[in-house]
Amino acid sequence: MTLPTESRPTWRAPVPRLLALAAAALALHAAAGAPPALAQDAQEPQSSEREKQDLNTIATLSVGLVIQSFGYIGVYGDLLSSGAYESEQVVNMLGDTVKYLTNARRDLVRYQDPGFSLSPGDRAYLSDVAQIMTLLIEEAESLRGFAQSRAEGDLGKFRSARDSALKRINLLIRP
Protein backbone atom coordinates (compact mmCIF):
# COMPACT_ATOMS: atom_id res chain seq x y z
CA MET A 1 0.00 0.00 0.00
CA THR A 2 1.56 3.28 -1.08
CA LEU A 3 0.81 6.43 0.85
CA PRO A 4 -0.40 9.49 -1.00
CA THR A 5 2.52 11.79 -1.73
CA GLU A 6 1.42 14.36 0.83
CA SER A 7 1.26 11.66 3.55
CA ARG A 8 4.63 10.07 2.84
CA PRO A 9 7.27 10.57 5.48
CA THR A 10 9.94 13.01 4.34
CA TRP A 11 13.29 12.22 5.87
CA ARG A 12 15.69 11.70 2.99
CA ALA A 13 17.01 15.25 2.80
CA PRO A 14 18.90 15.35 6.13
CA VAL A 15 20.59 11.95 5.76
CA PRO A 16 23.31 12.90 3.21
CA ARG A 17 24.01 16.11 5.14
CA LEU A 18 24.15 14.17 8.39
CA LEU A 19 26.52 11.58 6.97
CA ALA A 20 28.80 14.30 5.56
CA LEU A 21 28.88 16.09 8.94
CA ALA A 22 29.61 12.83 10.75
CA ALA A 23 32.43 11.95 8.40
CA ALA A 24 33.96 15.40 8.80
CA ALA A 25 33.64 15.31 12.59
CA LEU A 26 35.17 11.87 12.87
CA ALA A 27 37.99 12.79 10.49
CA LEU A 28 38.81 15.95 12.44
CA HIS A 29 38.79 14.16 15.76
CA ALA A 30 40.72 11.16 14.44
CA ALA A 31 43.40 13.52 13.16
CA ALA A 32 43.53 15.14 16.58
CA GLY A 33 43.84 11.72 18.22
CA ALA A 34 40.63 11.91 20.24
CA PRO A 35 37.00 11.12 19.52
CA PRO A 36 34.39 13.90 19.76
CA ALA A 37 34.12 15.37 23.28
CA LEU A 38 36.64 12.88 24.68
CA ALA A 39 39.72 15.07 25.03
CA GLN A 40 41.34 14.87 28.45
CA ASP A 41 42.01 18.02 30.41
CA ALA A 42 44.71 18.39 33.05
CA GLN A 43 42.36 17.85 36.01
CA GLU A 44 40.80 14.65 34.70
CA PRO A 45 42.08 11.18 35.63
CA GLN A 46 44.89 9.84 33.49
CA SER A 47 44.22 6.65 31.58
CA SER A 48 46.63 4.21 30.06
CA GLU A 49 47.22 4.37 26.32
CA ARG A 50 45.27 1.10 25.98
CA GLU A 51 42.28 2.55 27.86
CA LYS A 52 42.39 5.68 25.71
CA GLN A 53 42.45 3.57 22.54
CA ASP A 54 39.59 1.38 23.82
CA LEU A 55 37.51 4.44 24.66
CA ASN A 56 38.30 6.01 21.28
CA THR A 57 37.16 2.80 19.57
CA ILE A 58 33.97 2.63 21.62
CA ALA A 59 33.17 6.28 20.83
CA THR A 60 33.82 5.87 17.11
CA LEU A 61 31.78 2.68 16.84
CA SER A 62 28.91 4.08 18.89
CA VAL A 63 28.67 7.20 16.72
CA GLY A 64 28.76 4.95 13.66
CA LEU A 65 25.92 2.83 15.08
CA VAL A 66 23.87 5.95 15.81
CA ILE A 67 24.29 7.34 12.29
CA GLN A 68 23.75 3.96 10.64
CA SER A 69 20.62 3.28 12.70
CA PHE A 70 19.21 6.71 11.87
CA GLY A 71 19.74 5.96 8.18
CA TYR A 72 18.31 2.45 8.38
CA ILE A 73 15.16 3.63 10.10
CA GLY A 74 14.69 6.17 7.29
CA VAL A 75 15.25 3.50 4.65
CA TYR A 76 12.68 1.26 6.32
CA GLY A 77 10.21 4.13 6.19
CA ASP A 78 10.98 4.65 2.50
CA LEU A 79 10.49 0.95 1.79
CA LEU A 80 7.15 1.06 3.57
CA SER A 81 5.89 4.25 1.93
CA SER A 82 6.95 3.13 -1.56
CA GLY A 83 5.22 -0.22 -1.16
CA ALA A 84 8.47 -2.11 -1.78
CA TYR A 85 8.06 -3.87 1.59
CA GLU A 86 4.92 -4.94 3.36
CA SER A 87 4.15 -3.64 6.83
CA GLU A 88 5.06 -6.94 8.44
CA GLN A 89 8.53 -6.92 6.88
CA VAL A 90 9.22 -3.41 8.10
CA VAL A 91 7.88 -4.22 11.56
CA ASN A 92 10.23 -7.23 11.77
CA MET A 93 13.29 -5.29 10.57
CA LEU A 94 12.57 -2.48 13.00
CA GLY A 95 12.28 -5.05 15.78
CA ASP A 96 15.84 -6.15 15.03
CA THR A 97 17.00 -2.52 14.96
CA VAL A 98 15.39 -1.90 18.36
CA LYS A 99 17.03 -5.03 19.77
CA TYR A 100 20.53 -4.01 18.62
CA LEU A 101 20.13 -0.43 19.82
CA THR A 102 18.79 -1.61 23.18
CA ASN A 103 21.77 -3.93 23.67
CA ALA A 104 24.28 -1.25 22.66
CA ARG A 105 22.61 1.29 24.91
CA ARG A 106 22.68 -1.15 27.85
CA ASP A 107 26.41 -1.69 27.31
CA LEU A 108 27.16 2.05 27.12
CA VAL A 109 25.18 2.73 30.27
CA ARG A 110 27.44 0.28 32.12
CA TYR A 111 30.26 2.82 31.71
CA GLN A 112 28.32 5.18 33.97
CA ASP A 113 29.21 2.87 36.87
CA PRO A 114 31.55 4.69 39.27
CA GLY A 115 33.91 1.71 39.08
CA PHE A 116 34.99 2.79 35.60
CA SER A 117 37.79 5.32 35.55
CA LEU A 118 36.39 7.83 33.07
CA SER A 119 36.87 11.55 32.90
CA PRO A 120 33.73 13.64 33.35
CA GLY A 121 33.89 14.57 29.65
CA ASP A 122 34.12 10.94 28.56
CA ARG A 123 31.28 9.97 30.87
CA ALA A 124 29.10 12.80 29.54
CA TYR A 125 29.86 11.88 25.93
CA LEU A 126 28.91 8.23 26.45
CA SER A 127 25.78 9.34 28.29
CA ASP A 128 24.84 11.57 25.32
CA VAL A 129 25.29 8.66 22.91
CA ALA A 130 23.13 6.41 25.11
CA GLN A 131 20.42 9.10 25.21
CA ILE A 132 20.49 9.35 21.43
CA MET A 133 20.12 5.58 21.23
CA THR A 134 17.01 5.93 23.41
CA LEU A 135 15.64 8.49 20.93
CA LEU A 136 16.40 6.16 18.02
CA ILE A 137 14.58 3.35 19.80
CA GLU A 138 11.58 5.66 20.20
CA GLU A 139 11.82 6.59 16.53
CA ALA A 140 11.95 2.95 15.42
CA GLU A 141 9.06 2.01 17.72
CA SER A 142 6.94 4.87 16.41
CA LEU A 143 7.61 3.81 12.81
CA ARG A 144 6.63 0.26 13.79
CA GLY A 145 3.39 1.66 15.18
CA PHE A 146 2.75 3.53 11.95
CA ALA A 147 3.59 0.45 9.85
CA GLN A 148 0.98 -1.51 11.75
CA SER A 149 -1.76 1.13 11.90
CA ARG A 150 -1.11 3.47 8.97
CA ALA A 151 -2.81 6.10 11.13
CA GLU A 152 -1.95 9.75 10.58
CA GLY A 153 -1.40 10.22 14.33
CA ASP A 154 1.23 7.47 14.36
CA LEU A 155 2.94 9.09 11.38
CA GLY A 156 3.07 12.33 13.36
CA LYS A 157 4.66 10.52 16.33
CA PHE A 158 7.27 9.07 14.00
CA ARG A 159 8.09 12.44 12.46
CA SER A 160 8.39 14.04 15.88
CA ALA A 161 10.66 11.24 17.14
CA ARG A 162 12.78 11.49 13.98
CA ASP A 163 13.19 15.25 14.36
CA SER A 164 14.23 14.85 18.02
CA ALA A 165 16.80 12.18 17.15
CA LEU A 166 18.23 14.25 14.29
CA LYS A 167 18.63 17.34 16.48
CA ARG A 168 20.53 15.37 19.13
CA ILE A 169 22.71 13.62 16.54
CA ASN A 170 23.61 16.96 14.97
CA LEU A 171 24.65 18.29 18.39
CA LEU A 172 26.80 15.24 19.01
CA ILE A 173 28.67 15.24 15.72
CA ARG A 174 29.05 18.95 15.17
CA PRO A 175 32.80 19.61 15.01
C-alpha positions in Angstrom: 0.0 0.0 0.0 1.6 3.3 -1.1 0.8 6.4 0.8 -0.4 9.5 -1.0 2.5 11.8 -1.7 1.4 14.4 0.8 1.3 11.7 3.6 4.6 10.1 2.8 7.3 10.6 5.5 9.9 13.0 4.3 13.3 12.2 5.9 15.7 11.7 3.0 17.0 15.2 2.8 18.9 15.3 6.1 20.6 11.9 5.8 23.3 12.9 3.2 24.0 16.1 5.1 24.1 14.2 8.4 26.5 11.6 7.0 28.8 14.3 5.6 28.9 16.1 8.9 29.6 12.8 10.7 32.4 11.9 8.4 34.0 15.4 8.8 33.6 15.3 12.6 35.2 11.9 12.9 38.0 12.8 10.5 38.8 15.9 12.4 38.8 14.2 15.8 40.7 11.2 14.4 43.4 13.5 13.2 43.5 15.1 16.6 43.8 11.7 18.2 40.6 11.9 20.2 37.0 11.1 19.5 34.4 13.9 19.8 34.1 15.4 23.3 36.6 12.9 24.7 39.7 15.1 25.0 41.3 14.9 28.5 42.0 18.0 30.4 44.7 18.4 33.0 42.4 17.8 36.0 40.8 14.6 34.7 42.1 11.2 35.6 44.9 9.8 33.5 44.2 6.6 31.6 46.6 4.2 30.1 47.2 4.4 26.3 45.3 1.1 26.0 42.3 2.5 27.9 42.4 5.7 25.7 42.4 3.6 22.5 39.6 1.4 23.8 37.5 4.4 24.7 38.3 6.0 21.3 37.2 2.8 19.6 34.0 2.6 21.6 33.2 6.3 20.8 33.8 5.9 17.1 31.8 2.7 16.8 28.9 4.1 18.9 28.7 7.2 16.7 28.8 4.9 13.7 25.9 2.8 15.1 23.9 6.0 15.8 24.3 7.3 12.3 23.7 4.0 10.6 20.6 3.3 12.7 19.2 6.7 11.9 19.7 6.0 8.2 18.3 2.4 8.4 15.2 3.6 10.1 14.7 6.2 7.3 15.3 3.5 4.6 12.7 1.3 6.3 10.2 4.1 6.2 11.0 4.7 2.5 10.5 1.0 1.8 7.1 1.1 3.6 5.9 4.2 1.9 6.9 3.1 -1.6 5.2 -0.2 -1.2 8.5 -2.1 -1.8 8.1 -3.9 1.6 4.9 -4.9 3.4 4.1 -3.6 6.8 5.1 -6.9 8.4 8.5 -6.9 6.9 9.2 -3.4 8.1 7.9 -4.2 11.6 10.2 -7.2 11.8 13.3 -5.3 10.6 12.6 -2.5 13.0 12.3 -5.0 15.8 15.8 -6.1 15.0 17.0 -2.5 15.0 15.4 -1.9 18.4 17.0 -5.0 19.8 20.5 -4.0 18.6 20.1 -0.4 19.8 18.8 -1.6 23.2 21.8 -3.9 23.7 24.3 -1.2 22.7 22.6 1.3 24.9 22.7 -1.1 27.8 26.4 -1.7 27.3 27.2 2.1 27.1 25.2 2.7 30.3 27.4 0.3 32.1 30.3 2.8 31.7 28.3 5.2 34.0 29.2 2.9 36.9 31.6 4.7 39.3 33.9 1.7 39.1 35.0 2.8 35.6 37.8 5.3 35.5 36.4 7.8 33.1 36.9 11.5 32.9 33.7 13.6 33.4 33.9 14.6 29.7 34.1 10.9 28.6 31.3 10.0 30.9 29.1 12.8 29.5 29.9 11.9 25.9 28.9 8.2 26.4 25.8 9.3 28.3 24.8 11.6 25.3 25.3 8.7 22.9 23.1 6.4 25.1 20.4 9.1 25.2 20.5 9.4 21.4 20.1 5.6 21.2 17.0 5.9 23.4 15.6 8.5 20.9 16.4 6.2 18.0 14.6 3.3 19.8 11.6 5.7 20.2 11.8 6.6 16.5 11.9 2.9 15.4 9.1 2.0 17.7 6.9 4.9 16.4 7.6 3.8 12.8 6.6 0.3 13.8 3.4 1.7 15.2 2.8 3.5 11.9 3.6 0.5 9.9 1.0 -1.5 11.7 -1.8 1.1 11.9 -1.1 3.5 9.0 -2.8 6.1 11.1 -1.9 9.7 10.6 -1.4 10.2 14.3 1.2 7.5 14.4 2.9 9.1 11.4 3.1 12.3 13.4 4.7 10.5 16.3 7.3 9.1 14.0 8.1 12.4 12.5 8.4 14.0 15.9 10.7 11.2 17.1 12.8 11.5 14.0 13.2 15.3 14.4 14.2 14.8 18.0 16.8 12.2 17.1 18.2 14.3 14.3 18.6 17.3 16.5 20.5 15.4 19.1 22.7 13.6 16.5 23.6 17.0 15.0 24.7 18.3 18.4 26.8 15.2 19.0 28.7 15.2 15.7 29.1 18.9 15.2 32.8 19.6 15.0 
